Amino acid sequence: MVTGFSYRAAVSACSLCVAGLLVLTPAAAATGPRAGEPAPPRPRAAMPGPSLLYRSGTQVRPHQGTPEVPEVSALSWLVADTDTGEVLAAADAHRELPPASTLKTLFALTVLPVLPSGLQHTVRYEELADVGEGSSLVGVEEGHTYQVADLWRGVFLSSGNDAVHVLARLGGGWEVTAARMQDKARTLGALDTHVVSPDGYDAPGQVSSAFDLAVFGRAGLRNPDFARYCSTAQARFPGDGSSFPIENTNRLLTGEDGVTPYPGLIGIKNGYTSNAGNTLVAAAQRGGHTLVVSVLNPQAEGGLTVYEEARALLDWGFAADGQVDPVGSLDGLRPPSRTDASAAPVAAAGAPAPDDDSGWSGTAVVAGLSGLGAGAVALALRAKGNRATRV
């Protein structure tokens, strides 16, 4: 005797199951968006191959007829599209090297959001006591009152380590700031960077990479304050009785020392120490298209070589636009975050997410459960047919 399951019950249960699922997944069952609804987000272009950024030497995936990558002497460099994060070409992108004052980009990313620009602060002696010997200075003086915005201009234009020390104290302290910078680097996927001295001053174990500095520069340009400070060529800095002029040390921006200004240059930050050599992370815009380039420690003679090599790489990047496949992505090591709009496209309201952990689409789920329902009905029919012979 068969009990607890009938043909009609099976059919009813399966019908209810499939109908309920169709109600719950209208987007999966529909053939396209309804009138007035936004179209689903377009899928991102797939990378043509694995990232080449951990390989040594110059990496590029050119199409036929693409201009050749210029010969540069830097130990490490990278050219990337700031909008997509695609790396157009690079050489030893993850080589860990001293960053000098280009590390101030990470300092600004970390501290800018927590200090109001209009905040007034009177500088104390202890805030300047630990500024490294031979540091670049903007001229911050003990007992003088500054606005935070003044101190940031001192950081970006004069690369003032005195201004960095005061801002770091305001932001929680020197060691706290270094730890927060380290955390910020990790959240951005910049895994080559080790922070010891927030101002970029040479310190044992302090390193970054062309990849990480490009990540910092790209992230900085999304902050209006960062973008404004890093693109300012001249300003005035408060002094005793009156202000005095200061000028950005990035020669590609100002054209100082015989360096021709780069058309469309946005900034970002240059640096130099005897250990790091000359370093630079810069961005430029042409025809609505923005590129970021990082150049670390050129080996050719001359302190201005870093600017000319950055110029050559930017020129190549704009000329090769659309003629190369990316060799990696500035987002490639970034931890996924549901709240980060840059990590993945945002689905339209009410539409299913473009990806889920199961790998099944709504249509596939409906079809699969419908098949299971049909199987259950078939079993019920067999049970009904055999019921007369069972006792």
C-alpha positions in Angstrom: 0.0 0.0 0.0 1.3 3.5 -0.9 0.6 6.4 1.5 1.5 10.1 1.9 1.9 11.0 -1.8 -0.7 11.1 -4.6 -0.6 12.0 -8.3 -2.7 15.1 -7.8 -0.6 16.3 -4.9 2.6 15.9 -6.9 1.2 17.9 -9.8 -0.2 20.6 -7.6 3.0 20.9 -5.6 5.2 21.1 -8.7 2.8 23.6 -10.4 2.9 25.8 -7.3 6.7 25.5 -7.0 7.3 26.6 -10.6 4.6 29.3 -10.6 6.0 30.7 -7.3 9.5 30.8 -8.7 8.5 32.6 -11.8 6.8 35.2 -9.7 9.9 35.7 -7.7 12.2 35.9 -10.7 10.4 38.0 -13.3 13.6 39.5 -14.6 15.0 36.0 -15.3 11.9 34.9 -17.2 11.6 38.1 -19.2 13.2 38.4 -22.6 14.4 42.0 -22.1 13.8 45.1 -20.1 10.3 46.5 -19.9 9.5 49.9 -21.5 11.0 52.7 -19.5 13.3 50.4 -17.5 17.1 50.9 -17.9 18.9 48.2 -19.8 21.0 45.8 -17.8 24.7 46.9 -17.4 27.0 45.9 -20.2 29.6 43.3 -19.3 33.1 44.4 -18.9 35.5 43.5 -21.6 37.5 40.4 -20.7 41.2 40.6 -20.4 42.9 39.1 -23.4 45.2 37.1 -21.2 46.6 36.9 -17.7 48.3 39.9 -16.1 51.9 40.4 -17.1 52.7 42.9 -14.4 54.8 40.5 -12.3 57.1 39.7 -15.2 60.4 41.4 -15.5 61.2 43.7 -18.5 58.9 45.7 -20.6 55.4 44.3 -21.0 53.0 45.4 -23.8 50.4 43.8 -26.0 50.4 45.9 -29.2 48.2 45.6 -32.2 49.7 45.7 -35.6 51.0 49.2 -36.4 51.1 50.3 -32.8 53.9 52.8 -32.0 56.9 51.2 -30.2 57.3 51.8 -26.5 60.0 54.4 -25.9 63.3 53.3 -24.5 63.6 54.6 -20.9 66.2 54.2 -18.2 63.9 54.1 -15.2 64.2 51.0 -13.0 60.4 50.7 -13.0 57.6 52.4 -14.8 53.9 52.1 -15.8 51.3 53.8 -18.0 47.6 53.3 -17.3 44.2 54.6 -18.2 42.7 56.4 -15.2 39.1 55.7 -16.2 39.3 52.0 -16.8 42.4 51.2 -14.7 43.8 49.3 -17.6 47.6 49.2 -17.7 48.7 49.9 -21.3 52.4 49.1 -20.7 54.8 48.6 -17.9 58.3 47.5 -16.9 59.0 45.8 -13.6 55.8 47.3 -12.3 55.9 45.5 -8.9 59.6 46.0 -8.2 59.9 47.4 -4.7 61.9 50.6 -4.6 62.2 53.7 -2.3 59.4 56.1 -3.3 60.8 59.4 -1.9 58.1 62.1 -1.7 55.8 60.4 -4.2 54.7 58.5 -1.0 53.0 61.8 0.0 50.2 60.8 -2.4 49.3 58.0 0.0 49.7 60.4 2.9 47.2 62.8 1.3 44.7 60.0 0.5 44.8 59.0 4.1 44.7 62.3 6.0 42.9 64.7 3.6 39.4 63.2 4.4 39.8 63.6 8.2 41.0 67.3 8.4 38.6 70.2 7.4 40.5 72.5 5.1 39.4 75.6 7.1 40.7 74.3 10.4 43.1 76.7 12.1 46.1 75.3 14.0 49.0 77.0 15.9 52.2 75.0 15.4 54.0 73.7 18.5 57.8 73.0 18.8 57.4 69.3 19.2 55.5 69.0 15.9 58.6 70.0 14.0 61.3 68.4 16.2 61.5 65.2 14.3 61.7 66.5 10.7 64.5 64.6 9.0 67.8 66.3 8.3 68.1 67.6 4.7 64.3 67.4 4.2 62.5 69.6 1.8 60.6 72.4 3.7 57.9 74.9 2.9 58.8 77.1 5.9 56.3 76.2 8.7 57.3 78.1 11.9 56.6 77.3 15.5 54.0 79.6 17.1 52.4 80.6 13.7 48.8 79.8 13.0 48.0 78.1 9.7 44.9 76.9 8.0 45.0 73.2 7.0 44.6 74.2 3.4 47.8 76.2 3.7 49.7 73.2 5.0 48.4 71.0 2.1 49.7 73.5 -0.4 53.0 73.3 1.4 52.9 69.5 1.0 51.9 69.4 -2.7 53.8 72.4 -4.0 57.0 72.5 -1.9 57.0 68.9 -0.8 57.3 70.3 2.7 58.1 67.6 5.3 57.5 70.2 8.0 53.9 70.5 6.8 53.5 66.7 6.7 54.7 66.4 10.3 52.1 69.0 11.5 49.3 67.4 9.5 50.2 64.0 10.8 50.1 65.2 14.4 46.6 66.7 13.7 45.5 63.4 12.1 46.4 61.3 15.2 50.2 61.2 15.4 53.2 60.0 13.3 53.0 56.3 14.0 49.2 56.2 13.9 49.3 58.0 10.5 51.9 55.5 9.2 49.7 52.6 10.2 46.6 54.2 8.7 48.5 54.7 5.4 49.5 51.1 5.4 45.9 50.1 5.8 44.8 52.5 3.1 47.3 51.0 0.7 45.9 47.5 1.3 42.4 48.6 0.7 43.5 50.0 -2.7 45.2 46.8 -3.6 48.7 48.4 -3.3 50.5 45.4 -1.8 54.1 46.4 -2.6 54.1 49.5 -0.3 55.6 49.4 3.2 55.2 52.7 5.1 57.8 53.7 7.7 58.0 57.5 7.4 54.7 59.2 6.1 56.6 62.0 4.4 58.6 59.6 2.1 61.9 60.4 3.9 64.4 57.6 3.4 63.9 54.9 6.1 65.0 51.3 6.3 62.4 49.0 4.7 60.3 51.8 3.2 59.3 50.8 -0.3 56.6 51.2 -2.9 56.3 50.4 -6.7 55.4 51.9 -10.0 52.1 50.0 -9.8 51.2 51.2 -6.3 52.1 54.8 -7.0 49.9 54.8 -10.1 47.1 53.3 -7.9 47.6 56.2 -5.4 47.7 58.8 -8.1 44.5 57.5 -9.8 42.7 57.4 -6.5 43.8 60.9 -5.6 42.4 62.4 -8.8 38.9 61.2 -7.7 39.2 63.5 -4.6 38.5 67.1 -5.6 40.8 68.6 -3.0 43.7 66.3 -3.9 43.2 67.1 -7.6 43.1 70.8 -6.9 46.2 70.8 -4.7 48.3 68.6 -7.0 47.6 70.7 -10.1 48.4 74.0 -8.5 51.5 75.6 -10.0 52.0 78.6 -7.8 50.5 79.8 -4.5 51.3 82.0 -1.5 52.3 80.6 2.0 51.7 82.5 5.3 54.8 83.9 6.9 55.6 86.5 9.6 53.9 89.7 8.7 53.1 88.7 5.1 52.9 85.7 2.8 55.5 84.6 0.4 55.3 82.8 -3.0 55.8 79.1 -3.4 56.0 77.1 -6.6 55.3 73.5 -7.5 58.5 71.4 -7.7 57.0 69.3 -10.6 58.8 70.8 -13.6 56.3 69.1 -16.1 53.7 71.4 -14.6 55.7 74.6 -14.2 58.2 74.5 -16.9 61.1 75.4 -14.6 64.7 74.6 -15.2 64.3 74.4 -19.0 61.7 71.6 -18.9 58.9 72.2 -21.4 55.5 72.0 -19.6 53.5 69.0 -20.7 50.2 69.9 -22.4 47.2 68.9 -20.3 49.2 67.9 -17.3 47.2 67.6 -14.1 50.0 67.0 -11.6 50.5 64.8 -9.4 53.8 64.5 -7.3 57.5 64.2 -7.8 60.2 63.2 -5.3 63.9 62.8 -4.8 66.2 61.3 -2.2 69.8 60.1 -2.5 68.5 56.5 -1.9 65.4 56.7 -4.1 66.8 58.8 -6.9 64.2 60.8 -8.9 60.6 59.6 -8.7 57.4 60.9 -10.3 53.8 60.0 -10.6 52.0 62.3 -13.1 48.7 62.4 -15.0 47.7 64.3 -18.1 44.4 64.7 -20.1 44.0 64.9 -23.8 40.7 64.9 -25.7 38.8 63.9 -22.6 41.1 61.0 -22.0 43.3 60.8 -18.9 46.5 58.7 -18.4 48.6 58.3 -15.3 52.3 57.4 -15.5 54.8 56.5 -12.7 58.5 56.6 -13.2 61.0 55.4 -10.6 64.7 56.1 -10.5 66.0 56.7 -14.1 69.6 55.6 -14.5 70.5 58.1 -17.2 72.4 61.1 -16.0 70.7 64.3 -15.2 68.2 65.2 -12.5 65.6 66.2 -15.1 65.6 62.8 -16.9 62.5 61.6 -14.9 60.4 64.4 -16.5 61.6 63.6 -20.1 61.0 59.9 -19.6 57.5 60.6 -18.2 56.9 62.8 -21.2 57.9 60.1 -23.6 55.7 57.5 -21.9 52.6 59.8 -21.9 53.1 60.7 -25.5 53.3 57.0 -26.4 50.2 56.2 -24.2 48.1 58.8 -26.0 49.4 57.7 -29.4 48.7 54.0 -28.6 45.2 54.6 -27.3 43.0 51.8 -28.6 45.9 50.1 -30.3 47.0 47.9 -27.3 45.4 45.2 -25.2 45.9 45.8 -21.4 48.7 43.9 -19.7 47.0 44.2 -16.3 44.7 46.4 -14.2 45.2 48.9 -11.4 42.1 47.2 -9.9 43.6 43.8 -10.2 44.7 43.4 -6.6 42.0 45.4 -5.0 39.8 43.5 -2.5 36.2 43.2 -3.8 33.8 45.5 -2.0 30.0 45.7 -2.3 30.1 49.4 -1.5 32.9 50.3 -4.0 31.3 51.5 -7.2 34.6 51.2 -9.0 35.0 47.5 -8.3 32.0 46.3 -10.3 29.1 47.7 -12.4 26.0 48.7 -10.3 22.9 46.7 -11.3 19.7 48.6 -12.2 17.2 49.0 -9.3 15.1 45.9 -9.1 17.2 43.8 -11.5 19.2 40.8 -10.5 22.9 41.3 -9.7 25.1 40.6 -12.8 27.0 38.0 -10.9 26.4 35.8 -7.9 28.3 33.1 -6.1 26.3 30.2 -7.4 27.1 30.7 -11.0 23.4 30.0 -11.9 21.2 32.5 -13.7 17.5 32.9 -12.7 16.4 31.3 -16.0 18.6 28.3 -15.3 17.1 27.9 -11.9 13.6 28.0 -13.2 14.4 25.4 -15.9 16.2 23.2 -13.4 13.4 23.2 -10.9 10.8 22.7 -13.6 12.8 19.6 -14.7 12.8 18.4 -11.1 9.0 19.0 -11.0 8.5 17.0 -14.2 10.6 14.1 -12.7 8.4 14.1 -9.6 5.2 13.9 -11.7 6.7 11.0 -13.6 7.4 9.2 -10.4 3.9 9.8 -9.2 2.5 8.4 -12.5 4.6 5.3 -12.1 3.4 4.9 -8.5 -0.2 5.2 -9.6 0.3 2.6 -12.2 1.9 0.1 -9.8 -0.6 0.7 -7.0 -2.9 -2.1 -8.2 -0.2 -4.8 -7.8 1.1 -3.7 -4.4 -0.5 -5.0 -1.1 
